[in-house]
Amino acid sequence: MRGYPSAAPIPRQLALLGIRPRVAVRVESYRAVPHFVAGTDRVALLQHRLAVRAADDLGLRVLEPPGPLEPVVERLWWHRNRDDDPAHAGPRATVIDAARTLDEQGS
């Protein structure tokens, strides 16, 4: 990671805990992470809901993080002149409904 600091929240969180992992693989999506850990001696830190979903299928163990972590916050933002634009309003509504469903499930 020398010279290429990550903007991703997980490496920042580990740095706050004083942990400097040896990065073996970088992926573009958290959904790929369990597949790069399965069948290896690698470990990964990712969202609990995703880890639990992948654990049974890939034979992974889900453990507690090495210390307290701040939550990962996802945000939607756009310019106010796009509030009524259907090309923006439709996808925003879909994401908001999905997030609301997850909150209601307590996941």
Backbone as JSON Lines, residues from 0, in Angstrom:
{"i":0,"aa":"M","n":[0.82,-1.19,0.0],"ca":[0.0,0.0,0.0],"c":[0.86,1.26,0.0]}
{"i":1,"aa":"R","n":[2.16,1.09,0.04],"ca":[3.06,2.23,0.07],"c":[2.84,3.09,-1.18]}
{"i":2,"aa":"G","n":[2.56,4.36,-0.97],"ca":[2.36,5.26,-2.08],"c":[0.96,5.26,-2.65]}
{"i":3,"aa":"Y","n":[0.14,4.32,-2.24],"ca":[-1.23,4.21,-2.74],"c":[-2.2,4.08,-1.58]}
{"i":4,"aa":"P","n":[-2.35,5.12,-0.78],"ca":[-3.26,5.01,0.36],"c":[-4.69,4.78,-0.11]}
{"i":5,"aa":"S","n":[-5.38,3.95,0.6],"ca":[-6.74,3.6,0.22],"c":[-7.73,4.6,0.78]}
{"i":6,"aa":"A","n":[-8.75,4.89,0.0],"ca":[-9.85,5.73,0.48],"c":[-10.95,4.86,1.05]}
{"i":7,"aa":"A","n":[-10.82,3.54,0.94],"ca":[-11.84,2.63,1.45],"c":[-11.87,2.68,2.97]}
{"i":8,"aa":"P","n":[-13.06,2.5,3.55],"ca":[-13.17,2.65,5.01],"c":[-12.47,1.56,5.81]}
{"i":9,"aa":"I","n":[-12.38,0.36,5.32],"ca":[-11.82,-0.72,6.14],"c":[-10.32,-0.52,6.4]}
{"i":10,"aa":"P","n":[-9.5,-0.23,5.41],"ca":[-8.09,0.02,5.73],"c":[-7.89,1.18,6.7]}
{"i":11,"aa":"R","n":[-8.7,2.22,6.57],"ca":[-8.61,3.33,7.52],"c":[-8.95,2.86,8.92]}
{"i":12,"aa":"Q","n":[-9.99,2.02,9.04],"ca":[-10.38,1.53,10.35],"c":[-9.26,0.69,10.97]}
{"i":13,"aa":"L","n":[-8.66,-0.18,10.18],"ca":[-7.55,-0.99,10.7],"c":[-6.39,-0.11,11.14]}
{"i":14,"aa":"A","n":[-6.1,0.93,10.39],"ca":[-5.02,1.84,10.76],"c":[-5.31,2.5,12.1]}
{"i":15,"aa":"L","n":[-6.58,2.84,12.34],"ca":[-6.95,3.42,13.64],"c":[-6.69,2.45,14.79]}
{"i":16,"aa":"L","n":[-6.75,1.15,14.5],"ca":[-6.48,0.13,15.52],"c":[-4.99,-0.22,15.59]}
{"i":17,"aa":"G","n":[-4.18,0.44,14.76],"ca":[-2.75,0.15,14.75],"c":[-2.4,-1.11,13.99]}
{"i":18,"aa":"I","n":[-3.29,-1.58,13.13],"ca":[-3.06,-2.8,12.36],"c":[-2.69,-2.42,10.93]}
{"i":19,"aa":"R","n":[-1.56,-2.95,10.47],"ca":[-1.12,-2.72,9.09],"c":[-1.09,-4.07,8.38]}
{"i":20,"aa":"P","n":[-2.19,-4.43,7.74],"ca":[-2.23,-5.75,7.11],"c":[-1.32,-5.84,5.88]}
{"i":21,"aa":"R","n":[-0.91,-7.04,5.59],"ca":[-0.17,-7.31,4.36],"c":[-1.23,-7.6,3.3]}
{"i":22,"aa":"V","n":[-1.37,-6.72,2.35],"ca":[-2.41,-6.83,1.34],"c":[-1.95,-7.8,0.26]}
{"i":23,"aa":"A","n":[-2.7,-8.89,0.08],"ca":[-2.38,-9.88,-0.94],"c":[-3.21,-9.7,-2.19]}
{"i":24,"aa":"V","n":[-4.44,-9.2,-2.03],"ca":[-5.36,-9.07,-3.15],"c":[-6.18,-7.8,-2.96]}
{"i":25,"aa":"R","n":[-6.42,-7.09,-4.03],"ca":[-7.34,-5.94,-4.02],"c":[-8.47,-6.27,-4.98]}
{"i":26,"aa":"V","n":[-9.67,-5.94,-4.58],"ca":[-10.83,-6.18,-5.43],"c":[-11.65,-4.9,-5.54]}
{"i":27,"aa":"E","n":[-12.5,-4.84,-6.54],"ca":[-13.31,-3.66,-6.78],"c":[-14.63,-3.69,-6.01]}
{"i":28,"aa":"S","n":[-14.99,-4.84,-5.47],"ca":[-16.27,-4.96,-4.79],"c":[-16.12,-5.82,-3.54]}
{"i":29,"aa":"Y","n":[-16.77,-5.41,-2.47],"ca":[-16.75,-6.22,-1.25],"c":[-17.35,-7.6,-1.5]}
{"i":30,"aa":"R","n":[-18.25,-7.72,-2.47],"ca":[-18.88,-9.02,-2.76],"c":[-17.87,-10.04,-3.24]}
{"i":31,"aa":"A","n":[-16.75,-9.61,-3.79],"ca":[-15.72,-10.54,-4.25],"c":[-14.83,-11.05,-3.13]}
{"i":32,"aa":"V","n":[-14.76,-10.32,-2.03],"ca":[-13.82,-10.63,-0.95],"c":[-13.94,-12.06,-0.44]}
{"i":33,"aa":"P","n":[-15.13,-12.56,-0.1],"ca":[-15.2,-13.92,0.43],"c":[-14.62,-14.98,-0.5]}
{"i":34,"aa":"H","n":[-14.72,-14.77,-1.8],"ca":[-14.2,-15.75,-2.76],"c":[-12.68,-15.76,-2.78]}
{"i":35,"aa":"F","n":[-12.05,-14.66,-2.43],"ca":[-10.6,-14.61,-2.39],"c":[-10.05,-15.09,-1.05]}
{"i":36,"aa":"V","n":[-10.9,-15.29,-0.07],"ca":[-10.5,-15.78,1.23],"c":[-10.72,-17.29,1.34]}
{"i":37,"aa":"A","n":[-11.79,-17.77,0.73],"ca":[-12.16,-19.18,0.82],"c":[-11.03,-20.09,0.35]}
{"i":38,"aa":"G","n":[-10.76,-21.11,1.16],"ca":[-9.75,-22.1,0.81],"c":[-8.32,-21.63,0.98]}
{"i":39,"aa":"T","n":[-8.11,-20.5,1.64],"ca":[-6.76,-19.96,1.84],"c":[-6.54,-19.69,3.33]}
{"i":40,"aa":"D","n":[-5.36,-19.21,3.67],"ca":[-5.1,-18.79,5.05],"c":[-5.3,-17.28,5.2]}
{"i":41,"aa":"R","n":[-5.91,-16.66,4.2],"ca":[-6.17,-15.22,4.26],"c":[-7.32,-14.9,5.21]}
{"i":42,"aa":"V","n":[-7.32,-13.67,5.67],"ca":[-8.43,-13.14,6.45],"c":[-8.89,-11.85,5.78]}
{"i":43,"aa":"A","n":[-10.11,-11.47,6.06],"ca":[-10.64,-10.23,5.49],"c":[-11.57,-9.59,6.5]}
{"i":44,"aa":"L","n":[-11.72,-8.31,6.36],"ca":[-12.64,-7.55,7.19],"c":[-13.67,-6.96,6.24]}
{"i":45,"aa":"L","n":[-14.93,-7.33,6.44],"ca":[-15.99,-6.81,5.59],"c":[-17.29,-6.76,6.37]}
{"i":46,"aa":"Q","n":[-18.31,-6.23,5.74],"ca":[-19.59,-6.04,6.4],"c":[-20.16,-7.37,6.9]}
{"i":47,"aa":"H","n":[-20.7,-7.34,8.11],"ca":[-21.19,-8.55,8.76],"c":[-22.26,-9.26,7.92]}
{"i":48,"aa":"R","n":[-23.2,-8.51,7.41],"ca":[-24.3,-9.11,6.63],"c":[-23.75,-9.87,5.43]}
{"i":49,"aa":"L","n":[-22.79,-9.32,4.75],"ca":[-22.18,-9.98,3.6],"c":[-21.37,-11.21,4.04]}
{"i":50,"aa":"A","n":[-20.64,-11.08,5.12],"ca":[-19.83,-12.21,5.6],"c":[-20.7,-13.39,5.98]}
{"i":51,"aa":"V","n":[-21.79,-13.14,6.67],"ca":[-22.69,-14.21,7.09],"c":[-23.31,-14.91,5.89]}
{"i":52,"aa":"R","n":[-23.7,-14.13,4.89],"ca":[-24.31,-14.72,3.69],"c":[-23.33,-15.64,2.97]}
{"i":53,"aa":"A","n":[-22.07,-15.28,2.92],"ca":[-21.08,-16.06,2.18],"c":[-20.51,-17.21,2.99]}
{"i":54,"aa":"A","n":[-20.58,-17.13,4.3],"ca":[-19.9,-18.11,5.16],"c":[-20.32,-19.54,4.89]}
{"i":55,"aa":"D","n":[-21.6,-19.82,4.88],"ca":[-22.06,-21.2,4.68],"c":[-21.69,-21.72,3.3]}
{"i":56,"aa":"D","n":[-21.92,-20.91,2.28],"ca":[-21.65,-21.36,0.91],"c":[-20.17,-21.63,0.66]}
{"i":57,"aa":"L","n":[-19.3,-20.85,1.3],"ca":[-17.87,-20.96,1.02],"c":[-17.07,-21.6,2.14]}
{"i":58,"aa":"G","n":[-17.74,-22.03,3.2],"ca":[-17.04,-22.67,4.31],"c":[-16.15,-21.73,5.1]}
{"i":59,"aa":"L","n":[-16.63,-20.51,5.33],"ca":[-15.86,-19.51,6.06],"c":[-16.34,-19.39,7.49]}
{"i":60,"aa":"R","n":[-15.47,-18.93,8.35],"ca":[-15.85,-18.59,9.73],"c":[-15.98,-17.09,9.83]}
{"i":61,"aa":"V","n":[-17.0,-16.63,10.54],"ca":[-17.18,-15.2,10.77],"c":[-16.79,-14.92,12.21]}
{"i":62,"aa":"L","n":[-15.79,-14.05,12.38],"ca":[-15.28,-13.72,13.69],"c":[-15.54,-12.24,13.98]}
{"i":63,"aa":"E","n":[-15.42,-11.88,15.24],"ca":[-15.54,-10.49,15.63],"c":[-14.33,-9.72,15.12]}
{"i":64,"aa":"P","n":[-14.48,-8.43,14.84],"ca":[-13.32,-7.64,14.4],"c":[-12.3,-7.51,15.53]}
{"i":65,"aa":"P","n":[-11.07,-7.13,15.19],"ca":[-10.01,-7.06,16.2],"c":[-10.15,-5.89,17.18]}
{"i":66,"aa":"G","n":[-11.16,-5.12,17.05],"ca":[-11.39,-3.99,17.95],"c":[-12.63,-3.24,17.51]}
{"i":67,"aa":"P","n":[-13.0,-2.2,18.26],"ca":[-14.21,-1.46,17.89],"c":[-14.01,-0.71,16.57]}
{"i":68,"aa":"L","n":[-14.97,-0.82,15.69],"ca":[-14.91,-0.16,14.4],"c":[-16.07,0.82,14.26]}
{"i":69,"aa":"E","n":[-15.82,1.88,13.55],"ca":[-16.89,2.82,13.26],"c":[-17.74,2.24,12.14]}
{"i":70,"aa":"P","n":[-19.04,2.52,12.12],"ca":[-19.88,1.98,11.05],"c":[-19.52,2.59,9.7]}
{"i":71,"aa":"V","n":[-19.72,1.8,8.66],"ca":[-19.55,2.28,7.3],"c":[-20.85,2.98,6.93]}
{"i":72,"aa":"V","n":[-20.76,4.22,6.5],"ca":[-21.94,5.0,6.17],"c":[-22.01,5.18,4.66]}
{"i":73,"aa":"E","n":[-23.12,4.78,4.08],"ca":[-23.36,4.98,2.65],"c":[-24.25,6.2,2.5]}
{"i":74,"aa":"R","n":[-23.96,7.02,1.52],"ca":[-24.74,8.24,1.31],"c":[-25.09,8.4,-0.16]}
{"i":75,"aa":"L","n":[-26.22,9.02,-0.4],"ca":[-26.62,9.45,-1.73],"c":[-26.53,10.97,-1.76]}
{"i":76,"aa":"W","n":[-26.0,11.53,-2.82],"ca":[-26.01,12.97,-2.93],"c":[-26.07,13.35,-4.39]}
{"i":77,"aa":"W","n":[-26.67,14.47,-4.63],"ca":[-26.89,14.97,-5.97],"c":[-27.14,16.47,-5.88]}
{"i":78,"aa":"H","n":[-27.08,17.13,-7.0],"ca":[-27.36,18.56,-7.03],"c":[-28.87,18.77,-6.95]}
{"i":79,"aa":"R","n":[-29.29,19.8,-6.23],"ca":[-30.72,20.03,-6.01],"c":[-31.48,20.26,-7.31]}
{"i":80,"aa":"N","n":[-30.8,20.69,-8.38],"ca":[-31.53,20.87,-9.63],"c":[-31.89,19.53,-10.28]}
{"i":81,"aa":"R","n":[-31.49,18.43,-9.68],"ca":[-31.84,17.09,-10.16],"c":[-32.9,16.41,-9.28]}
{"i":82,"aa":"D","n":[-33.44,17.13,-8.31],"ca":[-34.44,16.54,-7.41],"c":[-35.61,15.92,-8.15]}
{"i":83,"aa":"D","n":[-36.1,16.59,-9.18],"ca":[-37.29,16.1,-9.9],"c":[-36.96,15.38,-11.2]}
{"i":84,"aa":"D","n":[-35.71,15.16,-11.47],"ca":[-35.3,14.48,-12.69],"c":[-35.59,12.98,-12.53]}
{"i":85,"aa":"P","n":[-36.49,12.41,-13.36],"ca":[-36.83,10.99,-13.23],"c":[-35.62,10.06,-13.35]}
{"i":86,"aa":"A","n":[-34.61,10.47,-14.11],"ca":[-33.41,9.63,-14.24],"c":[-32.64,9.55,-12.93]}
{"i":87,"aa":"H","n":[-32.86,10.49,-12.04],"ca":[-32.22,10.49,-10.73],"c":[-33.18,10.02,-9.64]}
{"i":88,"aa":"A","n":[-34.43,10.47,-9.72],"ca":[-35.41,10.17,-8.67],"c":[-35.7,8.68,-8.58]}
{"i":89,"aa":"G","n":[-35.8,8.0,-9.71],"ca":[-36.1,6.56,-9.71],"c":[-35.05,5.74,-8.99]}
{"i":90,"aa":"P","n":[-33.79,5.85,-9.39],"ca":[-32.75,5.1,-8.68],"c":[-32.62,5.49,-7.2]}
{"i":91,"aa":"R","n":[-32.79,6.77,-6.88],"ca":[-32.73,7.19,-5.47],"c":[-33.82,6.49,-4.67]}
{"i":92,"aa":"A","n":[-35.04,6.45,-5.22],"ca":[-36.15,5.8,-4.53],"c":[-35.87,4.32,-4.31]}
{"i":93,"aa":"T","n":[-35.27,3.67,-5.3],"ca":[-34.94,2.24,-5.18],"c":[-33.94,2.0,-4.05]}
{"i":94,"aa":"V","n":[-32.9,2.82,-4.0],"ca":[-31.88,2.66,-2.95],"c":[-32.47,2.96,-1.58]}
{"i":95,"aa":"I","n":[-33.27,4.0,-1.48],"ca":[-33.89,4.36,-0.21],"c":[-34.82,3.25,0.27]}
{"i":96,"aa":"D","n":[-35.62,2.69,-0.62],"ca":[-36.52,1.58,-0.24],"c":[-35.73,0.36,0.22]}
{"i":97,"aa":"A","n":[-34.65,0.05,-0.48],"ca":[-33.82,-1.11,-0.09],"c":[-33.21,-0.88,1.28]}
{"i":98,"aa":"A","n":[-32.7,0.31,1.53],"ca":[-32.1,0.61,2.84],"c":[-33.15,0.55,3.94]}
{"i":99,"aa":"R","n":[-34.32,1.07,3.66],"ca":[-35.4,1.03,4.64],"c":[-35.77,-0.42,4.98]}
{"i":100,"aa":"T","n":[-35.82,-1.29,3.98],"ca":[-36.12,-2.71,4.21],"c":[-35.07,-3.35,5.12]}
{"i":101,"aa":"L","n":[-33.8,-3.04,4.87],"ca":[-32.72,-3.59,5.7],"c":[-32.84,-3.08,7.13]}
{"i":102,"aa":"D","n":[-33.15,-1.8,7.31],"ca":[-33.33,-1.25,8.65],"c":[-34.48,-1.95,9.37]}
{"i":103,"aa":"E","n":[-35.58,-2.19,8.67],"ca":[-36.74,-2.84,9.28],"c":[-36.42,-4.28,9.68]}
{"i":104,"aa":"Q","n":[-35.57,-4.93,8.91],"ca":[-35.16,-6.32,9.22],"c":[-34.16,-6.36,10.36]}
{"i":105,"aa":"G","n":[-33.6,-5.21,10.68],"ca":[-32.59,-5.17,11.74],"c":[-31.29,-5.79,11.32]}
{"i":106,"aa":"S","n":[-31.03,-5.87,10.01],"ca":[-29.8,-6.49,9.53],"c":[-28.73,-5.48,9.31]}
